[in-house]
């Protein structure tokens, strides 16, 4: 596994910029704007972290059995980058739905509530091995 790459999936204007923190930690950021592009990155090379915002599917916006934007990414991680640590960001109103990700059986490294007002929680998650 590459110990220096963090993929950030920026799909909304609420996504905080952790670029300086990643650089301080010696991580190289690969910023993408969709789950599909994140999957393309991990197919080419395993990564250390993925930071992604959670969106719950209140309707049938997502195909098949999936109930969020992240589930297909987690399934892909199992195959292409099984040691990647996933950090999920979520609005307070959607955190109660994070449990839908348990169906994929890929562990989350951490969940942070938006808006993130301090870098300390993210820094702590990046320090945990």
Buried (B, 14 or more C-beta within 10 A) or exposed (E): EBEBBBBBBBBEEEBBEBEEBBEEBEBEBBBBEEBEEBBEBBEEEBBBBBBBBBBBBEEEEBEEEBBBBBBBBBBBBEEBBEEBBBBBBBBEEBBEBBEBBEBBEBEBBBBBEBEBEEBEBBEEBBEEE
